[in-house]
Amino acid sequence: SEAFEISEKNKVPVMMRVVTRLAHSRAVVRPFDVPLHVKQANLLKANKLEWMLLPALARKNYEKMIEKQELFQKWSNSNKWNTLQMSKNKSDFAIITSGLGKNYYLENIKDYAEYLKALSPSQELPSHLHIVTLPLPLGKIQELTQNVQTLLIIEEGMPVIEKQLKGLLPQKITVLGKLSGHLPRTGELNPDFVRKALSLEERKSITSNPDIAKLTTDLPGRPPQLCRGCPHADSYSSLNKAVSVLKEKAGDDNVVIMSDIGCYALGALSPYNAIESIVCMGASLGMARGAAQVGVKYAFGVIGDSTFLHSGIQNLVDAVSTKTPMTAIILDNSIVAMTGCQETIVPSNKLESLVVGLGVEPEHVRVLSTFPNKIEENTKILLEEAEYRGVSVILLVRECVESLRIKNKAKK
């Protein structure tokens, strides 16, 4: 609620920095019914001059934003989230944490206190600043580092705080963290990495036994897979058969299969190995268009129905406008499967008319059912459309098995 208050009071957006562990966390969501459209607005209309980025207005708005920085800095130094704990006895070393970095530090704090006592009975834990909000609380940082020689930064993801402090602190202060190699730049932060940065011995675990460690390293991998009975599996079987024929005909470098984010990204893994790029939602069609325009003869863009509606439409419009020789494959499982089987914003039965409305020639919009007994038939149609020197769209249609399971369960 405080974020909304700050936003309303200062007329600025408040953004949340999403790091890996936060993105992978889960919690119970309790949905409630609300009307899609508010009948009567209860908000005051905004000042239009703040929402028009004409050069003269943009300059004035930027000046206002610069003036607000002092207010934000005062708030950052005084709010309850950025907490500073000063140590009287240990002034040459201090720690700054952010996000889960604090949790991982606290997991090791008992051992760290014992380690310091072993070095000197009078030695206490170092001063510690936990940073939750930005801009950086410069007043608290200045207080923390007044007599410090070495500063350890424990933060998730990119070393955002560490980079800023390197440009703000006096050169006499040694800043340790990801940029110095005391914490890894890649992968996820964890308590063991923090333990090592604190000069603590490695924590003993069951895998410390070399025999058990060997057993765990030799375990077969269990990568994610498409659900059993997933329609994408049959679609990829057809695509692979068609691509095999085209590669034999034109060579490997003259066939590309671009894809993007969704359940169907698992088509990159064995046993399908069907796609060659996964960049972002909607990239498949744009990249296929680009490949075709630089001379690749057979360019495929594989995209899901909900992803197509999210960010694929514009790329298809671009391809139609330049009559690019490419084949767009829309894997239509009638649902937003990867994020929990939400309904798509346009139902499946309207996708064909949408595609035709974007300018794709109706005779090159093919709607196919994708089942094991349709693999050969669909392969033949894929090969036919791949030869067309313009934009063709193939909708491979079958309902998501997980969505079907949820529906059947609800009926019981």
N, C-alpha and C positions, 0 to 999 in steps of 0.2 A: 504493500500500500504506500510505503514511503516513496518508492520510485514514481508512482503516479502523482503523488503530491508534488515532488520536485519538478516533474515534467509540466504539470499544470501551472505551478507558481512561476517557473522561469521560461515557459514556452520553448522547451527543448525536448528532443527525444531522449529517453534513458534506455541504454542498450545493455543486454546481458551478454557477457563473454562466455560462450559455450565451449568448454574444454572436453577432452575425451571421456573422462570418468563421469562427468555430469551428463553427457550425451548418452552414456550407457546405463545410467541409473533408471530405476523404475519405481512407480508408485501407483496406488489405486486411483483411478479416475472415476468420479461419480457424475455421469452426465445428467443434465436436466433440460427440459423442454423450454425453449424461449422462442418467441416469434422471430422469423427471419427479417422482418421489416418493422421498424418502430413507427407506429402510427403518427405520433406527434413528437417532434424534436424538442428536447429539454435543454439543449445547448445553445449558447450564444454564438452568433456567426463570427468567424474569425476576421481579423483585419486583412483585407485582400492584399495590401501592400507587403505583407509578410510572406505571401504565397505566390508572388510573381517574381521570377528570377530574371527580370530585365537587368542589364548591366548596372544601371544607376541604383536600382533598388537592392540588387545583390550586394553591392559595395556597402551600402548603409546597414543592411542586415548583418553583414560580416563584422562591421565595426561594433554593432550591438553584441554580437557573440563574443568578441574579444573582451568587451567590457564586463561580460558575465563571468569570465574566467576567475576573477578575484573572488567572487561570491562562491564559486564552486570549490576553490581552494580552501576558503574558510570552512565551508561545509565538510570537506574531506578531512580537515584537521580536527574538527569538533564532533563529528558524528560518532555514534556508539559502535560502529562496525570496525573501524581501524583501531585496534587495541594495542597499546604499548605497555610492556612490563620491563621496567628498568632494574638492572642488577647493580648493587653498590660495589661489590667486590671484584667483578670481572668486567673491566671497562675496555680492554683491548680487542675484544671479539664480540660480535653481535650477529643476530640471525633475523632475517626477514622471511616470512612465509606468506603464501597466497593460496587460496583454494584448499585442495586436499593436502597441499604441502604441510599445512599445520597439523592435520590429522596424523600424517606419517611421522612428523617430528615428535608429536606427543606419544606416539606408539613406542618411540625409542628413548623418551626423556628419562625414564627411570634408570636405564642402563647408562645413559649419558651422564646423569648426575653421579652415579657410582664411579664412572671412569674419571670424572673431574676430581672427585674426592680422593681417588687413588693417586692422582698427580699432586694434589695439595689439599690437605684437610680443610682449609679455609675457603677453598674455591667453590663458588656458587654457579648455578646455571647462568648463561649469558643473557644479556638484555634481548628482548624479543618483540618485534613489531609484526603484527598480522594485518595484512592489507586486503581489504574486501572491495573497496570502492576506488574509482579513479575520478578525477586526476589524483596523482600520488600525493599523499599527505606530507608535503615538504617540511612543515613545521615539526611533525613527529619524527621524520627521517633525520632532520638536523639535530634534534634532541638525542636520538638514538646513536648517531655517529659522532658526537662531539669529541669523544676521546678514543674512538675506535680505530684500530689499525687494519683489522680484517673483518669483512662482512660476507656472510654466507646467505645466498638467496635461494630459497626452496620454492619453486613454482611449477605448475603444470604447463604442458604445451610449449609454445614459443617463449623464449626468455624475454618477455615484454618488460618486466620491472627491471631486470638485470641490465638490459640495453639502455633504458632511460637513466638508471643510476650511474652508469659508467660515464655519461656525459654531464652529470650533475655534481657528483662527489669530487672532492679534492683528489689529486693523483696519488697522494700519500696513502690513501685507503685502498687496500687490495680487495677487489670484489671477486668472490668465488661463486660458482654456479655452473650453469650449462655451458656458457661461453668459455669458461676456464677449464672445462673437462672434469670438474669435481662431481657433476651430475651429468647423465647422458643426454645428448641433444635429441636422440631418436627414441622411439618407443614410449611406453607409459611410465610415469613416475611411480615408484613403489617404496614401501618402508625400508627394504634392503638397500636400495640406492642411497636413501637418505642416511641410513646407518653408516654406510661407507664414507659418505661426505663428512660425517661427524667423527671420523677416525675410530669407529667402534669395530670390534671383531665381528666377523661374519656370524650370523645367528645360526645355531645348529638346528637342523631339521631332518626329517626322515630321509631326504635325498642327499644328506651329507654322507651317508653310507654309500661307498662307491658301487657296491653290488646293486643296491636299490636304484641308484642314479642311472646305472646302465640299463636297468629294466625300463625305467620311465623314458629314457631317450630312445629306446628301441620300439616303443609303442607305435602302432600305425596311426597316421593322421586321420582325423575325422572332420574333413571340411564340410561346410554346409552343402546341402543338396536340394534339388527340386523335390517337392512332395511326390510321393508315389501316386501315379495317375495324373500328374500335372499336364495340362494341355501343351505347355511350352515344350515338353519333351518330344512330343510328336511333331510339333512345328520345327524344332531343331533337326529332327531326323530327316524331314523333307528338305530343309535348307542345306544340310550337309551333303545329301545326295546330289542336289542341284549344283552346289559349289564344286563338288568333286568332278562333275562333268565339265564345268566351265573352266576349271584350272587345267584340266587335261587339254582343253581346246585352246586356251589363250595364255596359259602360264600362270604361276602363282602370283606374280606381281601385278597381274591384270584383273585380279578379283579381290575385293575388300568387303568385309562385313563389319560395319560399325554398329555399336550398341550404346546403351547408357544405363542409368540407375534404375533398378527395379528387381523383382524376383528373377526376371529373365537374364540378369547379369550372371547368374549361376551357369548359364550356357557357356561361359568361358572355361569352366572346369570339366574334368573328365566325368563321364564318357563322351560328352558332346564336343568340347573344344571348338565351339562353333563361331565365336565372335572374336574380334581383334582389337576392339577399343571399348573402354568404359570410362567416360570422362565426367559427364554431368547430365542432368535431365534435359533431353532435347538435343544433345550434341550429335546423336547418331545420324539424324537426317542432314544436319549442316555439314558434318564431316563426310558423309557419303556424297553430298553435292560437291564439296570441294575436291574430293578424290576424282569424281567424274570429270570435273572441269580441267583437271591437270592431266587427263588422258587415260585414267584407269577405265577399262572397257566395261567391266561389270561391278557396279558399286551398289551395295545393299545397305540400307539403314534399318536396323531392328529396334522397334520401340513399342512399349506397352500402350494400351488404350488410355489409361489415366495419365501417363507421362506425355502422350501425344497431346492431350487436352491441356496439360499444364504448360508445356513449352515446346511442343513439336510443330504446332500449326504454322507459325511464322516461317520456319525453315522450309516447310512444304510449299508455302506460298512463294518463297524465293526461288525454289527449284522449278515451280510451274512457270514463273515469270521469265526464266531463262531457258525453258524447255530442256532441262538437264537430263541426260540419259542415266537415270538411276531408278532403283526399285526400293520403295518404302514398304517395309513389312510391319504391319500393326498387329501385335499379339493381343487379341481382344479376349480377355478372360472375364469381362463384364464387372470388374470390381477393382478397387484399390487394394490389391492383395497384400503387399509387403508391409503396410502399416496398420493392418488389422481388419481388412475387408470392409472398408467404408464404400459407400456408393460413389460411382463416378459422376462428374457434374453433367455429363451428357450420356444418356443411355446408349447401349450398344446398337440398338435398332436405328439410331439416327446418325451413326458414324459414317455410313456409306454416303448419305445425302450431304453430310458436312464436307466430306472429301471432294465430292463432285462439285459442290458449291465453291470450293477453293480454286477450281479450274482444272482439276485432273479430268482427262477425257473419260467419259463413262465406260467406254469399252475396255479401258485399262484400269478400272477399279474392280478387283475380283474379291468376292466374299466367299471364303472357303471354310468348311467345317474341318477341324483338326482332330483326327482320331487315328489309332493305329492302322485301321483298314483303309485310311485315306492317304497314307504317306506317299505311295507311288503316284497316285493321281495328283496330289498337290505338288510333288516334285516336278512333274511334267508342266504344270501351269507356271511354276516359278521359273523354269527354263524358258518358257514362251515369253514371259514378261521381261526377263533379263535381256532378251534380244531387242526389245523395243527401244528405239533411240529417242526416248522422251521420258516423262515421269509416269511410272506405273505404281499403283498402290495395291497391296494384297492384304486383306484382313483375314487373319487366321483366327477362327472363332470357336471357343468352347469355354463354358463356365469354369471358374476356379474351383478345384475340388474342395478346398478348405471352406470357401463360401457356401458351397453346396452342403457340406457337412453341418455348418452352422444353421442353415435354413432348415434342414431336416430335423436337427435337434430341437429347434424352436417349435416345430409342428407337433412334437411328441408331448 
